[in-house]
Amino acid sequence: MSNNWSVSLLVSVVLALTDLTQSFQPLFVSDGNSTSHRDITQRAILRKTAEVCRDIAVAEGRDFILNVDNSLTVDQVQEACLFTDNSTSLLSSVLFHISIVNMYLSNANVDLASMLSDEHHFDGETFQKGRDLITKGVSAVKASVKLENFITGRWTLGRVCHTLQDFYSHSNWVELGNTSPYNALIKPDQTIENVAGPNISTCRNCTGESCDNNILPDILQQGLLTSGYFNLISSEKPDGKCSHGGSFDQTSKRDPVGGINKDQIGSSHGSLHHEAADLAVNATVELLEDIRSAIGDKNFLRLMGLSQSSVLCFVIDTTGSMSDDIAEAKRVSFNIIDSKRGTLQEPSAYILVPFNDPGFGPLLITTDADKFKESINELTASGGGDVPELCLSGLQLALTAAPPSSEIFVFTDAPAKDADLKSTIAALIESTKSEVTFMLTDVLTSRRKRALNQADAQLYRDLARASGGQAIEVSKSDLVQATSVIEDSLQSAVVTVFQIMMNPGKPDNFTFTIDSSLRNITIYITGTSSLSFNLTSSTGVSQSSSESSGPLASLSLAGNLRRLRLNNDNETGLWEISVDSNDPYSVKVAGQSSMNFIYNLVEAHEGVHADFFLKEGRPLSGGNATLLVTVAGSDSVKIPEVTLYDSSGPTEVTGTLQSLGGSNFLVTFNEIPAGEFVVQLRGEDSSSSSRSTPSSFQRQGSTQIKTSSISVTAQANSTNIEPGSTVSIPFTVSTTTSGVVNETTTGTFTVRATNDRSFDSTSPGSVTIETDSEGKANGTVTLTAPDSAVSGTDVTLTIEAEDAATTDINYIVLRFSIAPEVTDVNRPVCQEVSTSTNCSTSSLCDSSQWIFVANLTDGINGTGIERVTIRKGSGTLNTTTVVGPGGENITVASYQASCCADRVELTVVDNVGNVGICVGQVRQSTTAPVTAAHVTPNTTSTGGDCLSTTLWVWTTVVALTLWK
């Protein structure tokens, strides 16, 4: 398909711009020529993802036409990986963008959360500790993926990549003349060698402004490894040692003065900046390859976020009156699975969370459609007791398990017993930007004991509004008509063109732009039965709400939902819909298009690692903010307007745009007022050669951005928790005026700390800002993982602070991963047992076969072999397990292939993700077949398991193990 419309708009909210740094710039560079952590991470992700897609295509006999290098774009890789000749689906790179952004934002956060930690940046010759951070982090990523916790896996991976990348900027690896990455940094069973000892001098004073030759010649000649020392306050460092360098580094002012970092072109060793950055890219690619080998190609692409489709996520009430609802959830999910299986629109994952009272869960997340079918088929309606159910507890599990920007469907006919979680759910909705649509049955049936009254239903309506979802209220008999919105949402490349929610309602007119990239345009209207509307096209044709099949659209009704599917997608231009109602109502215009956008709230920090960092929580009322708009996929797109819109006012704040070159823009907003905003974006695309004038388009973010005058900050020292251990998370609450901390304000704030795994946790019930406390109050939350916590389990902690007097709330969301100490750091061992072959130099190689047999072990204290797969080769592989003489398990791999394919590489993975590569290869003999070698039969027998192999080799065969 053409990629003219393959445009993805990445929006990040920032507060300021500075150019001070003491590492590879985390996200953005000010000199225009240096390379940032963001650049390094994205280049490596795109290269490795493209390589995996290429390998898959080759194995399947398909063409893969894409040059894999550092110039790849997200849209290019997405299209090359997912394009098929018979595909008519629109391609969207939004999900891929979201995943990459999350990884490089996590990468950047290391400079904020671990600013002064030497080992996180390989400062002060902390090579062993730095390597331990990397290898432990990689183990945590692999464990997360094993449990399909890809979100936490990405956050951990971003942090690991930062430390790995800093090695090449902060050490003298480049100065030693190395042109390849240091493999030992990602291999815990390899020794870090040739480190300069603590009493060995490594540097001399820089000459004037030049530090190019400040590393001692003896260090370079002996190949000794060193890195610079860094300290913000003290100039103390071991005698004769190198410093990091830069204006913030006090150690660089003491002999030997100067530094050796290569963070930017203007750094102490800035002349080697690009060499260091290129090595950092290659090292990150190698780390990704190690993870890919451990988790497999399919899971690796899921970890990278390469997906064309959304997840199918249901949260279902299973109490006694819900049998009809459960039956409809089964019907619609089975229909989606059966109709989309094997296509690009097949859901990327399936999530199911049942709830009732007194329980909720368990959470099911799987890529196996049949497993999801089985689980939802087992749901039965029973019990119920008192009317309210634990709906929000189930929704909390779904929000933290589903990928960002998912759409979640909740089925219930009862009020929420856990309504106290409303603010927590709102925080998770804002943090994940997921849409929540509630299927509420029999809300108005007062004769039923379990009926939802209007006050109960309002909680669900409020959460739907906050997320950009809908609260659909229908009878149980009409539910089948309402679930069409679920099937709509599972189409590829669904975008929101326009959405408005009016509460209180009033008659009003709304306009929206239909552009030529849109397909299958649908309008959803919710409201009371008295609501009426009139739709007018760009050519002036109208259709009223009384027409079920009119000139513009077909109309279907289900409870409070009106669904209009436009008859013609080609009528572009400005449309209008007039709504007449004094009751609350909503209007949503959606369609399919490759053009969409995402946004993330970040803030600028000055000082040592000055740049932009992810900001959890709400922006501050009255403060300034800036949107960084990055356009991917088409340089011909222009963004003339980005606004923050609050329908309750209505209030519209228009930003001032500044081009940063290429597809990047800064959109500055001054003094954002208090309110609940959505991001609206209008643009022009002139990529089509058939149009003489640019095509206008508009898109809207679904999730509300609510402002707050409260600031909540917290940083955890580590995102990993060992089973049975407790982590402490200090937090700070402050109040602000015009976005600045008010140091004279006092007051008491209610504190709530909740986690989605029901782990034991403690927190203060409130904190008080006292006089002379500089407008801040501090507290600590603890989180304890049970001894039984499984490696790779993720847990999401939400800390909220509320001003009871004003009901103003702000929050921070933190993710942790259960990561027990890994004692098995050795890769599996491959030992050749036999090779039999009758291959010859004849050109008819396909008529002959060769067999390679190897013993694969993980040692007596290892965790055992989990998986053996063919990495390279076109033969067949069989494995069996026997017990060796020392009691160790031995996996016997037997590979058979045509003599035309005379080499095989096997990937061998143990249970904690250590990876070994076992290679077998045939070398053709130039003489007549003779007995070239004889291996004594190898017989092992334990407990009835027997391995017996006799080898007669007619040609020379080489089998070896490569550690990569």
VENBELBEL-V401982 format. One record per run of one state. SS is the DSSP state (H for helix, E for strand, L for the rest). FROM is the first residue (numbers start at 1). TO is the last residue. If there is no record, write none. Layout:
[[SS	FROM	TO] [SS	FROM	TO]]
This chain:
[[L	1	7] [E	8	14] [L	15	36] [H	37	59] [L	60	73] [H	74	82] [L	83	93] [H	94	113] [L	114	117] [H	118	121] [L	122	122] [H	123	125] [L	126	126] [H	127	146] [L	147	149] [H	150	170] [E	171	171] [L	172	182] [H	183	186] [L	187	194] [E	195	195] [L	196	202] [E	203	203] [L	204	206] [E	207	207] [L	208	209] [E	210	210] [L	211	214] [E	215	215] [L	216	216] [H	217	222] [L	223	224] [E	225	225] [L	226	226] [E	227	227] [L	228	228] [E	229	229] [L	230	242] [E	243	243] [L	244	249] [H	250	253] [L	254	269] [H	270	295] [L	296	296] [H	297	304] [L	305	311] [E	312	317] [L	318	319] [H	320	340] [L	341	349] [E	350	355] [L	356	359] [E	360	366] [L	367	368] [H	369	377] [L	378	388] [E	389	389] [L	390	390] [H	391	401] [L	402	406] [E	407	412] [L	413	415] [E	416	416] [L	417	418] [H	419	432] [L	433	434] [E	435	441] [L	442	453] [H	454	467] [L	468	470] [E	471	474] [L	475	475] [H	476	482] [L	483	483] [H	484	489] [L	490	493] [E	494	502] [L	503	507] [E	508	514] [L	515	518] [E	519	526] [L	527	531] [E	532	536] [L	537	541] [E	542	544] [L	545	548] [E	549	549] [L	550	552] [E	553	558] [L	559	560] [E	561	566] [L	567	572] [E	573	580] [L	581	584] [E	585	592] [L	593	595] [E	596	605] [L	606	610] [E	611	614] [L	615	619] [E	620	620] [L	621	624] [E	625	632] [L	633	636] [E	637	646] [L	647	650] [E	651	654] [L	655	655] [E	656	661] [L	662	663] [E	664	669] [L	670	675] [E	676	685] [L	686	694] [E	695	700] [L	701	704] [E	705	706] [L	707	707] [E	708	708] [L	709	709] [E	710	714] [L	715	719] [E	720	721] [L	722	725] [E	726	737] [L	738	739] [E	740	741] [L	742	746] [E	747	755] [L	756	759] [E	760	762] [L	763	765] [E	766	769] [L	770	775] [E	776	784] [L	785	793] [E	794	803] [L	804	807] [E	808	818] [L	819	828] [E	829	837] [L	838	844] [H	845	847] [L	848	848] [E	849	857] [L	858	864] [E	865	872] [L	873	875] [E	876	883] [L	884	888] [E	889	898] [L	899	902] [E	903	910] [L	911	914] [E	915	922] [L	923	932] [E	933	942] [L	943	944] [E	945	953] [L	954	956] [E	957	962] [L	963	964]]
